[in-house]
Structure formats: structure tokens, C-alpha cells
Amino acid sequence: MAGKSARTKIRTMNKMKIQLILFLAAGALSCRTDLPGNTIIYIVRHAEKDVSDAKNLDPELSAEGMERAEALANKLKRVKLQHYGKVHHSSILKQANP
């Protein structure tokens, strides 16, 4: 995204986020299950990243992000996930497993 304005970069990232959410939702909805009951879909946005180094394309979670990831893990600790999608960035992986 070199050479693009900040506003253009933000719009591009927002479009990518929406596409990812739609992709994950479509994948979750297309999963066939023979189990009775309801299907619950959790869509979680990544926690805050350490953005102190603008050149770092794969930053770690900030202290606030780690707190948020741990709080989320605490809320979902009894949930048995059957399927999940993820992006391979260290901050997202740390949120999934703080």
C-alpha cells in the first residue's frame, strides 16, 4: 500500500475486514452439522496492537490488547469451538491463546 494516502489505506483495510467477516460467516453458515440444537457464531475483532513501530507489519498485542484477549478467553473458556478461521499474524494468534 506504499504511496497511498492514509484515508485510502484505511478504506482498503476496512474493505478487507468486511470481506474477511463475510468469508468467515459464509464458511460458518455452510458447515453442515447433524447435531440437534442451535449454531452459535462468534465473530471477534482483533485486540489492540502495539503500533509504536509503523514499519512493523506483524506487531505484538499492546498491554491493553493482552488484557482484552485474556478477558475474552475468560468469557469463552467453557465454549467448545468446532470450527474457526484465523489470520496468521502474531497479534491475532496471541489473542486466540493469550
C-alpha positions as CSV (number, residue, x, y, z in Angstrom):
1,M,0.0,0.0,0.0
2,A,3.0,2.3,-0.4
3,G,2.2,5.6,-1.9
4,K,-1.4,5.6,-0.9
5,S,-3.0,8.3,1.3
6,A,-3.8,7.4,4.9
7,R,-7.6,7.6,4.1
8,T,-7.2,5.2,1.1
9,K,-5.3,2.8,3.3
10,I,-8.0,2.9,6.0
11,R,-10.7,2.3,3.4
12,T,-8.8,-0.6,1.9
13,M,-8.2,-2.2,5.3
14,N,-11.9,-1.7,6.2
15,K,-12.9,-3.4,3.0
16,M,-10.6,-6.3,3.7
17,K,-12.0,-6.6,7.2
18,I,-15.6,-6.7,5.8
19,Q,-14.5,-9.3,3.3
20,L,-12.9,-11.5,6.0
21,I,-16.0,-11.3,8.1
22,L,-18.3,-12.2,5.2
23,F,-15.9,-15.1,4.3
24,L,-15.9,-16.4,7.8
25,A,-19.7,-16.0,8.2
26,A,-20.3,-17.8,4.8
27,G,-18.0,-20.6,5.8
28,A,-19.6,-21.0,9.2
29,L,-23.1,-20.9,7.7
30,S,-22.2,-23.5,5.1
31,C,-20.9,-26.0,7.7
32,R,-23.3,-28.9,7.8
33,T,-24.0,-30.4,11.2
34,D,-26.1,-33.4,12.1
35,L,-26.3,-32.3,15.8
36,P,-29.5,-31.0,17.1
37,G,-29.7,-27.5,18.5
38,N,-28.6,-24.1,17.6
39,T,-25.4,-22.9,15.9
40,I,-23.7,-20.0,17.6
41,I,-21.2,-18.0,15.6
42,Y,-18.7,-15.8,17.4
43,I,-17.0,-13.1,15.3
44,V,-14.2,-11.5,17.2
45,R,-12.2,-8.5,16.1
46,H,-8.5,-8.5,17.0
47,A,-7.4,-6.8,20.2
48,E,-5.3,-3.6,20.2
49,K,-1.9,-4.0,18.7
50,D,1.3,-2.2,19.5
51,V,1.5,0.4,16.7
52,S,4.6,2.2,18.0
53,D,6.7,1.0,15.0
54,A,4.8,1.9,11.8
55,K,7.2,-0.3,9.8
56,N,6.3,-3.5,11.8
57,L,3.7,-5.3,9.7
58,D,3.1,-8.0,12.3
59,P,3.1,-6.2,15.7
60,E,2.5,-7.9,19.0
61,L,-0.5,-7.1,21.1
62,S,-0.3,-4.0,23.3
63,A,-0.7,-4.3,27.1
64,E,-4.4,-3.2,26.6
65,G,-4.7,-5.8,23.8
66,M,-3.4,-8.6,26.1
67,E,-5.9,-7.6,28.8
68,R,-8.7,-7.7,26.3
69,A,-7.6,-11.1,24.9
70,E,-7.4,-12.5,28.4
71,A,-10.8,-11.2,29.2
72,L,-12.2,-12.7,26.0
73,A,-10.5,-16.1,26.8
74,N,-12.0,-16.0,30.3
75,K,-15.5,-15.4,28.9
76,L,-15.2,-18.2,26.3
77,K,-13.3,-20.7,28.3
78,R,-16.3,-23.1,28.5
79,V,-17.1,-22.8,24.8
80,K,-16.1,-25.8,22.8
81,L,-15.2,-24.4,19.3
82,Q,-15.8,-26.8,16.4
83,H,-14.6,-24.6,13.6
84,Y,-12.6,-21.3,13.5
85,G,-10.9,-19.1,11.0
86,K,-7.8,-17.0,11.6
87,V,-5.2,-14.8,10.1
88,H,-1.6,-15.6,10.6
89,H,-0.4,-12.5,12.4
90,S,1.3,-12.9,15.8
91,S,-1.1,-10.4,17.5
92,I,-4.1,-12.4,16.3
93,L,-2.6,-15.7,17.4
94,K,-1.8,-14.3,20.8
95,Q,-5.4,-13.1,21.2
96,A,-6.6,-16.6,20.4
97,N,-4.2,-18.1,23.0
98,P,-3.1,-15.3,25.5
